[in-house]
Amino acid sequence: MRVRKLTLAAMALAAGLSLTACQNDDGADQSAAPPAASTASSSNGGSGSAGSDQEGGTDSADKTPDGTGGSGGTGGTGGTGGTDEDGKAARCRTDELEFTAMDATIDGDTEGTVAVDLKNGGGRECTLTGYAGVDLKTNTGTLSARRTGEQATPVVVKDGENVTFGITYPINDTGGSGVRVTGLVVTPPNETKSVTLDWPGGASLPVSDSAGSPVKVGPMGSAGQGG
């Protein structure tokens, strides 16, 4: 009987140890599995989210500026049209203008005057700002006019209308032949192409030893403006 009790007690102890071991194993599996699954989910989700955000950001950054750039380029071209819509006329080109030079000297004046008329025939309104370039062809070479220094304001010339500027020069009353004028060269403001006209003023200029040109040119509109 003693031996049987000891055997039963030993069996009960063994069973208790076995049950405890099984419970510890299950607890370890359950505690380890959630952190591992959470880490994997966070890593995959985080990487996937970041990757998606980065790709989306890259696509947006790459595509939107390109689209904006293209639109902006077109808009830049359209900006020129916007300038026209704002009423800012482009400058007058030499080929759009008709030039006429006439003697405008009044009896009793101490200086001679030539008026140069620029008529807009370009089919659009345009702007003349500042001074024209003026050169007199003479038998001794080219003589360039100097500016009067008057304030120059932009003049908008409608199609078919004109603007006039004046050239003043000393009258040759010395009795000598002087410097013979053979032609007038005019270059509109901000242009490089010139036109050559007949000189309608006095046939000659007095010879002078003074430095600088005795011929002066006024700004656009300085000799009146007609229609």
C-alpha positions in Angstrom: 0.0 0.0 0.0 2.9 2.3 0.8 4.5 1.6 -2.5 1.2 2.3 -4.4 0.7 5.7 -2.7 4.2 6.7 -3.6 3.7 5.7 -7.2 0.4 7.6 -7.4 2.1 10.7 -5.8 4.9 10.5 -8.3 2.5 10.2 -11.2 0.6 13.2 -10.0 3.7 15.3 -9.6 4.9 14.4 -13.1 1.5 15.3 -14.6 1.6 18.6 -12.8 5.1 19.4 -14.1 4.0 18.4 -17.7 0.9 20.7 -17.6 3.0 23.6 -16.3 5.5 23.1 -19.1 2.8 23.2 -21.7 1.2 26.3 -20.4 4.7 28.1 -20.4 5.2 27.1 -24.1 1.8 28.4 -25.1 2.3 31.7 -23.2 5.7 32.2 -24.9 4.2 31.6 -28.4 1.3 34.0 -27.8 3.5 36.7 -26.3 6.1 36.4 -29.1 3.7 36.3 -32.1 1.9 39.6 -31.6 5.1 41.8 -31.5 6.5 40.0 -34.5 3.3 40.4 -36.5 3.0 44.1 -35.4 6.6 44.8 -36.4 6.1 43.2 -39.8 2.9 45.0 -40.4 4.4 48.3 -39.3 7.4 47.7 -41.5 5.4 46.7 -44.6 2.8 49.4 -44.1 5.3 52.0 -43.3 7.5 51.2 -46.2 4.5 50.8 -48.5 3.1 54.1 -47.3 6.3 55.9 -47.6 7.0 54.4 -51.0 3.6 55.4 -52.2 3.9 58.9 -50.8 7.4 59.3 -52.3 6.2 58.0 -55.7 3.2 60.1 -55.5 5.3 63.1 -54.5 7.8 62.4 -57.3 5.0 62.0 -59.9 3.4 65.2 -58.7 6.7 67.0 -58.6 7.8 65.8 -62.0 4.5 66.1 -63.8 3.0 69.2 -62.4 6.0 71.5 -63.0 6.3 70.1 -66.5 2.7 70.7 -67.1 3.0 74.1 -65.5 6.2 74.8 -67.4 4.5 74.0 -70.7 1.5 76.1 -69.8 3.8 78.8 -68.5 5.7 78.8 -71.8 2.5 79.3 -73.7 1.5 81.8 -71.1 4.7 83.6 -71.7 4.0 83.8 -75.4 0.5 84.9 -74.5 2.0 87.6 -72.3 3.0 89.4 -75.4 -0.6 89.4 -76.5 -1.5 90.6 -73.0 0.8 93.5 -73.4 -1.0 94.5 -76.6 -4.3 94.1 -74.8 -3.0 96.5 -72.1 -2.6 99.1 -74.9 1.2 99.1 -75.0 1.9 99.5 -78.7 5.2 98.1 -80.1 7.8 100.5 -81.4 7.5 101.8 -85.0 9.7 100.1 -87.5 11.5 101.9 -90.2 9.7 99.9 -92.9 6.4 100.9 -91.5 7.0 104.6 -91.8 6.8 107.1 -94.6 9.3 109.9 -94.4 8.9 113.5 -95.6 11.3 116.4 -95.1 10.3 120.0 -95.6 11.7 123.5 -95.1 10.0 125.0 -92.1 12.1 128.2 -91.8 10.2 131.3 -91.0 11.4 134.7 -92.3 13.3 136.5 -89.8 14.6 133.4 -87.9 18.2 133.4 -87.1 18.4 129.7 -87.7 17.0 127.5 -90.5 14.5 124.8 -89.7 13.7 121.5 -91.4 10.7 119.5 -90.3 10.8 115.7 -90.8 7.4 114.0 -90.9 7.0 110.3 -90.1 3.7 108.8 -91.1 2.6 105.4 -89.8 1.7 103.2 -92.7 2.2 99.9 -91.0 -1.5 99.0 -90.5 -1.2 99.1 -86.7 -0.5 101.8 -84.1 3.1 102.0 -82.9 5.2 104.0 -80.6 8.1 106.5 -81.3 10.1 107.4 -78.2 13.0 109.8 -78.0 15.2 111.2 -80.7 15.8 110.1 -84.3 19.3 109.8 -85.6 20.0 112.6 -88.0 23.1 112.9 -90.3 23.7 115.4 -93.0 25.7 114.4 -96.0 28.0 117.2 -97.1 30.8 117.7 -99.6 33.2 117.4 -96.8 31.8 114.3 -95.1 29.0 113.3 -92.8 27.8 115.7 -90.1 25.8 114.3 -87.3 23.2 116.4 -85.5 23.3 116.7 -81.7 20.2 116.5 -79.5 18.6 119.6 -78.1 18.2 118.0 -74.7 14.5 118.5 -74.5 12.6 115.9 -72.6 11.4 113.1 -74.8 8.0 111.5 -74.2 6.6 108.4 -76.0 4.3 109.2 -78.9 1.8 106.6 -79.9 1.1 107.0 -83.6 -2.1 105.4 -85.0 -2.2 103.9 -88.4 -2.4 106.7 -91.0 -1.3 109.4 -88.6 2.0 111.1 -88.3 4.5 112.7 -85.9 7.0 115.4 -86.8 10.4 116.5 -85.3 12.5 119.5 -86.1 16.1 120.0 -87.2 17.7 123.4 -86.8 20.9 124.6 -88.5 22.8 127.9 -88.9 22.0 129.9 -92.0 24.9 130.6 -94.2 24.9 134.4 -94.6 28.7 134.8 -94.9 28.6 135.2 -98.6 31.0 132.2 -99.1 30.2 128.8 -100.6 30.3 127.2 -97.1 29.7 123.5 -96.6 27.4 122.1 -99.3 24.6 119.8 -98.0 23.8 116.9 -100.4 21.4 114.7 -98.4 19.7 113.9 -95.1 19.9 110.5 -93.4 17.2 109.7 -90.8 17.1 106.7 -88.4 13.9 106.3 -86.3 14.3 105.9 -82.5 15.5 102.5 -81.5 16.0 101.4 -85.1 19.2 100.6 -87.1 17.7 100.9 -90.6 18.0 104.4 -92.1 16.4 106.3 -95.0 18.0 108.9 -97.1 16.0 112.0 -98.1 16.7 115.1 -100.2 17.8 118.1 -98.0 15.1 120.8 -98.3 16.9 123.4 -96.3 19.6 125.9 -97.1 22.0 124.7 -99.7 25.0 125.2 -97.5 26.2 125.7 -93.9 28.6 128.3 -92.8 32.2 127.1 -92.2 32.9 127.0 -88.5 36.0 126.4 -86.4 33.8 125.7 -83.3 33.9 122.2 -81.8 30.8 120.1 -82.1 28.0 120.0 -84.6 26.1 123.2 -85.4 23.1 121.1 -86.4 20.5 120.2 -83.7 17.6 117.7 -83.6 14.6 117.8 -81.4 12.7 114.8 -79.9 9.6 113.3 -81.5 6.7 115.8 -81.6 9.0 118.8 -81.2 7.8 120.3 -84.5 4.1 119.7 -84.0 2.0 116.7 -84.9 -0.6 116.4 -87.6 -3.2 113.9 -88.7 
